[in-house]
Amino acid sequence: MLRPRSPANRMPKYCPALLTLATVLVACGAEVAGTAATVGALQATQAQHVRTQQRQAENRLSESLKAVDASASAAARE
């Protein structure tokens, strides 16, 4: 003989929807965190490249200024 469930043991009708919603939100949070970490790493790499390019530009500028000074010195001696 089947016994009917007592009302205290039954799962509310909205509970599966809440579980699904919670699962989706957790998955989205993990996706956002992963994307943020990836973007952060890419920005760090890009900043490193920019610093390298800045150093190279500063070195070229310094060499150009030295060449101008040497040229001016040579012209002044003549």
N, C-alpha and C positions, 0 to 999 in steps of 0.2 A: 504494500500500500504506500503510495506516495504521500509524503507529508508536505504541506505548503510551507514555503519559507516564511520565517518570521520577519516582520518589517525591519527589525534592527540589523539583520544580516544582509539586506539587499543593498546593492550599490546604486546611488542616485543616478538618474538618467544623464545628468550633465557631467558626471565624473570622467567618462572616457573622452569627452571633448576637452576637458581641462587638462587631462594627461597629454593629449595630442598637442594642445596649445603650448604646454610647458616644454614638451620635447622640441617643438619647432623653435621656440624662443631660445632654448639652450643651444640648439644647432646654429641658429643665426648668430648668437653671441660668439660661439667658437669661430665661425667664419669671419666675423668682423675682427676678432683678435688676431687671427692668422693673417688677414689682409693688412692690418695695421703693422704687424711685425715685419712683413715683407716690404711695405712702403718705407718703414724706418730704415731697414737695411739698405734699400736702394738709395735713399737720400744720403745716408752716411757715405756710401760709395761715390755718389755724385759729388758730395762736398770734398772728398779726398781728391778727386780728379780736378776740381776747380782750384784747390790749393796748389796742386802740382802745376797747373797752367799759370797760376798767378806767380809762382816762384820763377818759372821759365821766362815769363814776360818781364819780371823785375831784373833777371839776369841779363836779358837782351838789352834792356834799357840802360843798365849800368855799363855794359860793354860799349854801347853807342855813345854814352856820355864820355867815357874814357877816350874813345876814338876822336870825338870832337875836341876834347881838351888837348890831346896829342897833336892834332892838326893845328889848333890855335897856337900852341907852343912853337911848333915848327914854323908857322907863318910869322910869328913875332920875332924869331931869331933871324929870319932872312932879311 
